[in-house]
C-alpha cells in the first residue's frame, strides 16, 4: 500500500504531539539499550511512548516522517534533531542503512512499537556481516510500519510491510518462502540450519577465526572509546522521569546537580550543555513531582549564580588548553540574567581569544533579552563591569541604555565618558543624540573629539548651535589641530549655506596686519567649505586661493578639488 504525504497544513498542536512522541521514542530506545527486559524503567519508558503515539492520531494519521542524517522532518519541519551524538543518533541509524522515510499508522503503538525498538537496537549493535536494518524490517514484516529506502545504486523503491526487498529471494503467489534450501542442495550429513555441532569448534584454546577476533577487538575498542558519562546522565534523567518514588527522583537530581559543577571544573562543556538541555526536556514530563520539576527548571539558574560563573571564567583564564568555541557557547547560551554581571566584568578585561568571542556572542544573546539588567550594570562600582556593559550596549544599540549612558557622561572617568559617547553614537536615537550634545562641552579633549565625530557622522542638526558656539569660543584657538578638524568637519557636514558666512569670516577676514585668524583655523574653515561644495562656499574658497600662507593655500586647493 502506498502512503502519500499530507497535503494539508500541519497544525502546531500536531507538530508538538509528534515532537513529544519522537522524544519519547528516542528515550525508549535508550532504555532498551541500557536496561534488561524485566527492568521497570524500561517498561515505563515503552508505556509512555505508547501513550505519546496514541495522542498523535487525533491530529495526523498516518504519520509520514522524512529521515535526514541528523533529524526527522514532518512536512519540511524539524520535529526531532540530534546533532551531538553523530553516528550514535537515532536518525543516522536509519539514514545510514538507506531508510529515507517512515510511515507510522494507527496501531503502531501495539506490538509493532516494541518490535521496532528491538530491531533498531539490534541494528545499532550489528556487525558488518549481519543483516542491515532494511533487511531486518523486511523479514519482520511489521503491520503498521511502512518505509522507503534508497538502494546502493541510487534507485528509490517504496517498500511497505508486504513488499519485496530487491536482492532477497522471492516466491511465486500461493507459495511459501523456503525456510531452508531444498534437500538436493544440502551437503551430505548437513543438518538443518541452527543446529550446533561439536565438530564446528576447534579443539584448541584459540578457536576464534581472524574475522571473529577482529570483530571482538572492534567492539572492545568501541566500548572503551564511548563516553560512559553521557550514559550515566541519561540513566539519572530516566530515574527522575520514570521512577515513581519522589525520594529517588530528588536523589538523582542531587547527583545531577553535583555532576554539572564537576563537569564545569574539568572543562567538559559539552556534557554541561547536554545536561541543561535534558533538564529542560525532562521538566516537561507530567510524571515527575512538582518540586522536582521546579528544581529541574532552576538548574540553569543555579549554574548562573555569580560565584559559579566567576569560577568558570577563572578556570578559562587558567586553562592551558583552549576550549572548543562551539561547546563553550552552548553552555553560556543556557545561562540566566544573574550571570550577566560576572560575564560583563570578564569581557571588560579579557584579551582577545576564541573563548572570549564565544562568551561575547552568548552574552549578547543574554543581554539582548535582558536590556534592563544590562543597563543597571552601567552604575557598577567596578570599571571592568562598566566597560564590558558599554561594549555590549554598543553592539546591541539598545535605546533602553540611554539614561544610564547620560549619567555616565557626568562621571569623573574621562575614558568611560569617551566610551559612553561611542555607545550613544552607535544607538543613534533622538535621546542618545541629545545626550551627545552635552558632551561637546566636556572638559576632556578625547570626549569632545568623540562627540564632534559622532554628531558629524549622524548629521544631528540639533547640535549646530553648540558647534557654532564652540567655533566662536576663544579657547578653540588653543586646541590641537585634531580637535579643530573634528569640530569644523562636524559643522561643515550639516550647516549648509547658512554656515558659509561664519566660515568665510574665519577664512577671509582681514585686519590691519593681515588675516585675523591663525593659519590652522583658516585651513579648517577651508576644509569645512570644501565639504559643503555649494556655489557660495566655492566662491569663498576662490577669494583665499592666492593667500600667502602655504598651509591655508594648500587647504584651499584641496577643498576646491573636493568641492568641484
Secondary structure by P-SEA (a helix, b strand, c coil): cccccccccccaaaaaaaaaaaaaaaaaaaaaaccccccaaaaaaaaaaaaaaaaaaaccccbbbbbccccccccccccccccccccccaaaaaaaacccbbbbccccccaaaaaaaaaaaaaaacccccccaaaaaaaaccccccccccccccbbbbbccccccccccccccccccccccccccccccccccccccccccccccccccaaaaaaaaaaaaaaaaccaaaaaaaaaaaaacccccaaaaaaaaaaaaaaaaaaaaacaaaaaaaaaaaaaaaaacccccaaaaaaaaaaaaaaacaaaaaaaaaaaaaccccccaaaaaaaaaaccccaaaaaaaaaacccccaaaaaaaaaaaaaaaacaaaaaaacccccaaaaaaaaaaaaaaccccaaaaaaaaaacccaaaaaaaaaaaaaaccaaaaaaaaaacccccaaaaaaaaaaaaaaccccaaaaaaaaaaccccccccaaaaaaaaaaaaacccccaaaaaaaaccccccccccccaaaaaaaaaaaaaaccaaaaaaaaaacccccaaaaaaaaaaaaaac
